[in-house]
């Protein structure tokens, strides 16, 4: 125990949080007697491959890697090499000077598990307590220190079960995808279901058949003078003809057929004839129905509603929203941002009500606080909604925030304050106007109006909508004062044609809502799920819409046909219930894992599904008929179209599946795949072709259809002086001899000449030197190479500097220009300080500023890559 300056004993406490930013903020609130340090997130995890499992444990934890499926599903944990290992060493050193350990990780299941891992790995000899808070303010931190609790083992078990289920799922199913679809693919318990949702929506769009229908819009006049508050003219839509309702878009199914035979479907000819017959007839108000309008405030934000609104109003993706919210939380501006609760504390209610009275006046303040109860299943009501931190709220202007942080804080602040305001009040009006056409039909037009007499909470906040054509809550539609029997005059009757639309693709916001509605996943996981399916190339973006790649169709089809239960929406939602039951102490972790792995008499477990797959026809799984003999196939190099005669054409990566019809397929096949056949390699008998690839033009050999899946043909990049259109077979065969063994040096080390991303070079072991030009690859001798190796090593690639591929604007966090460059491992985006490779399947030309900001922010949040060191293993004690 340490001593103060006057000799009194001072209790030293080590407080461990997850991030350095949070540690810095909390340290400022705690002061003397406290050491605050970060764990940098997870300090240990399951090994990612068998070689990371200590040899003595490989029989038990080698298959599946890291989990003993025969020993109660006990996991094996390792401390990853690099930063985590260094940080554990640092924490152990600091713990030697501490009298107590306070684990102050996040208040959700993952945070609870991190606290447990810290305790297990640090093995403290001093008391250990759990310190929990939902906002980083001085009062909240002091209260958390004064009221610690024990680690909740049930929450840890739930998180551990989730991690083990995800490991079993991924390590059993992913290898099947590698063998039958494409190397490097992954499957996941929620990721695969989210991909299926996007694919199912695209299937609906592909099966959709449009239908056309017509209606009429009449512009009606009262004959009065009119004013802004009470117009003299209004528009009404044709609603019935001879008592039968006129069809609208909702009356057609996805096949373009009418669902309700009692409706009247107007075609263009009849609509125009009816309009002409209604041009000069008498119109009479048949009914006027007025109803009071009341709109209650929206609940405060939870994670998913915040993501949805940030998408609608700010244009942020889910990952960007969570990264900005994380910074706001860690710096003490908002409460914890991973929550499914919409509850506000008494202090928050008082703070919001005080600002309503101050900023809007007492007439906007209800007599009693509004309290919200979540409708989300198993919501953690002990937590709070996302709101401004503290017992008194700072207005956005008082925070000093800028950029993304200011905009998101303002959104959260407005939503919270509006939740404590009075209802909006007004009146809705429905008017029916009748007329008899000169052709004899009795018709009726309908008009709806809404006036808002007291805006209430709408004065502070109006919720956005996913449909850009949707009418927002503060929109008024004013109608004239009308009475039953009143005569009206039509100044115009206009026929209008419509075509039904296919179901809209998911956006990030609507996919999050769909997952939540289906009770799949958890608020804290949605951003990472969407990021994963984008980065894996299963889904790409067109504007804000999520479009599935053909690769996703192949993956989902395999899972549906051979792992049906694992991508079943109900089953996946049920797994969340199981985890909730474990977290609540109502279910046993080992028993639930055994059910998932082994199954029972009524249902097969994951192991049996994976062991009894039988023969999967890889070609069939990846083939999708388009019609007239055209078939899309997903090959090892991407999707292509093939006709009945075997002619092929490449499918552009950015072409949505629902746009690939027979006509497009015919055009793609006629255009070919952009390859140029050069001839036959006399040594191998295989055809040599020149291609244009993601990393530039190259030549390669075509492997036979019966070649092993993992076989790789010889390939070589074209020289800068060559092109796909002009390269000859002789030049190609010469290129395919690279890399070339030049010879050996005096010590017997082999010298190789090869072409790389930064140009031609020679290498000897790990040492390398650039060559002056590409032709030198074929002429350099051992003596030439030795002279190069004798020179000081320069910075390779310095001469290869090229202008950026694209300029995307400014990064809001660093304020520096964001550009796309071509690097050694492909295109990457950078702000000059942080570089991140653009995910596979993302077209550089389609990369948006928003996505680039997300990629940079994600990489920046991860910190520097860990140094390579041996991993240390430790099983759960």
C-alpha positions, 0 to 999 in steps of 0.5 A: 500500500502506497503512502501519501506525502503526510505518511498516511496509507493510500490505497492504490487501485488499478482500473482496466478499461478497453480503449486508450481514449476511455482510459485518458478520460477516466483517469482525469476523473479519478486522480490520485490513488488510481492507475488507469490503463487500457487492455486494447480490447480483447487480450486473448481469443481462440487460436485461429489455426492448428499451428497456434495450438500447443503440441501437447494440446492438439489432440484435444483442441486441434479439430475444431481448432480451439474447442474440445467438443468431447470435453464439455466444449471447453475452449482453449485461449491464447494471447495473440502475438504482438500488442496484446502480449505486450499489454498483458505484460504491462498490466501484470507489472502495474498490478504488482503496485496495486491493492485492488483491481477494478475491471471497467470494461463495457457493460454488455456481454462482450465487455463482461467476457473481456473482464473475465479474460483479464481476471483469468490471464492476470491472475491477481492476488489482490481483490478483483471487482467489476466496475460498471457505468453507462456514461463517462462523466465524473459523477458516473465514474465516482458512483461506479467506483463506490458501487462495484460488483462481481463478474457476472458468470452467466453473462460470460457464459453467454458470450463464450457460447456465442464465440464457440458456436461461431467458431464451430459454424465457421470452421465446419462450413467455411472449408466446404465453401472453399472446396465447392465454390471458391477459396478464401470464403467464409460462413458465419452464423449471422453473416450467412443469414444476412447474406441470404436476406440480401439474396432473397430480396434480389431473387424477388426482384428477378422473379418480379414482372411489372404491371401497368395501370392508369388512374385519374387526377382531378383538379377541383375548384370551389369558386372562392377566393382562397388563401394559404390557410384555406386554398380554393383548389385541390387535387383528388384521385379517382377511387371508384368507378360504378362502385368498384375500387380503382386498382393501385400498385398494391393490387398486383402481385410480384408476377404482375397479376391482379390479386383482387378481382373486384377492382377495376384496372384502367388501361390507357385507352379507358383512362383517357376516354374516362378523362374526356367524359369527365371534363365538363360535368358537375362535381358534388361533395358526397362526404366530409370526414374529419378526425383529430390527429395526434402524433406521439414523440419517438422513443429515444435512440437505441443502437439500431434506431440510431443507425437507421436515422444516421443513415437517413439523415446523415448518410452514414453507414452502420460502421461509420455511425458506431465509430463516431458514437464510440468516440462520443462515448469515450470522450464523455458526450453520450451514454453507452452506444450499444443498447437495445433499451429506450429507458431514460434515468430520472436524471436524464428525464429531468435534464431533457425536460429542463431543456424543453422548458428553456428552449421551447417554452412550458407549453411544449412540456407535458405535465409528467415525464414520458417513460418508454418501455422497449418492445424489443425481445429480451431488451436490457431495461437496466441499461439506458437509451443512447442520450447526451451524457450527464445530469444536465445536457449540453446543447450541440453548440456548447460541446465544441464538437465538429464534423461527424461528432457534432452531427451525430451528437446533434441527432442524439440530443434532438431525439432525446429532448423531443422524446420529452415534449408534448404530442403533435395535434391537428386534424385529418380530413377525408373528402369524397367527390362524386360525378357522372361521366357523359359516358354514363359511369358513376365515379368518385374521387378522394382527397385527404388532408392534414393540418397541424394545429400544435407541432409539439415535439415536431418542433424539435425533431422529425423522423426520416423515412427509408422511402424517399417518396414517403410523407414525413410527420410534419407535412401538412396537406391543406384542403378548402373548407368543404361541406356535403352537397357542395358543388365543385368545378373541375379545371383539369382531369389528367390521366396518369400511367403507372408501372409497378415496382419490384421490392426495393433492395435493402440499404444498411438501415433497412437491413438492420431493421429487418435483422432486428425485426426477425430477432437475428443478431444483436445491436452491437453486431449489426455494423460488423455483420454488414461490414463483413458481407461487404468486405467478403465480396458477397455484397456490393453497394450501388448508391445506398442499396446493397446488391448481392454478387453472384458469388453470394448466390452460389454460397447461399444456394449451397447452404440452403441445400446442404446446411438448411437449418443453419441459414433458417431465419427462425433457427438463427433467431432461436439461437439468440433466445438460447444465448439470452437464456444462458445470460439469465441463468436459465440454460446450461452452456455445455448442454446447448452447445452439445445440442448444436453440435451433436443434435438429437433424434429429431434434428441433426447437429452441425457435425452430422451435417458436415460429415454427411454432405455426400456428393456436392456438384460444385458446377451445379451449385454455382450455375444459374440459368437465365433463359434461352440456354444462357447460364451464369456460372461462378468460376474461380476467377469470378462470374461468367455467362455461358451459352448452350454451345459453350461460348463464354463472356465475363460478367461485370462485377458491378452488374446487379443480378436482376439486370442480367437478362437474356438480351444482356447475356447475349451481348456479353457472350458476343463481346467475349470475356476480353481475353485474347487467345494467343496459341498453344504452349508446345511444352504443356499443350495448353492454350495461352491467353492474354487477359486484363485483370484487376492488377493489370494485363497478364498472360496465362494458360487455360487449365483443363476442366478436370484440373484440381480445384487448387491448381494454379496455372502459370501466370505472368504480368505483361511488360509496360511496353506490351498490351493485350491487343498486341502481345504475341505467343512468343513474347507470352511464352518468354514471360511465362518463364519468369521468375528466372533462376539466374544462378548461384553466388559464391556461397551457393545462394540462388539468385532469381530474377522476377517481376513485381508490383514495383517493377523488375528485380533480383533477389537472393534469400530475403535480399533484393535489388531493382533492375534498370528495366524489364528486359534485364530480367532475361539478360542479367547475369550472376556477375551483374546481380552481384554488382547490384547486391554490392550497392547500398539498398535503395527504397524499392518502388520510389521510381514507381510513384504514380498519380492517384487513381481517384480523389475522394475528398477530405477525411473528416477525422484527419482533415486530409485528402482521401485518395485511391492509389495502386499498391503492391497488393492492389488498390488502396485508400489513404489519407497520407497517414493510414492506408487500407486495402480496398476489399475484394469485389469493390470497384474502384470507380464505384467506391464512395467517399462515405465507404472510404471514410469507413475503411480508414476509420476502421483501420485507424481504430484497430491501431498498428499491426501487431509484431510477429511473435509466438502466441502463448496458449492458456486454457480456461481454468 
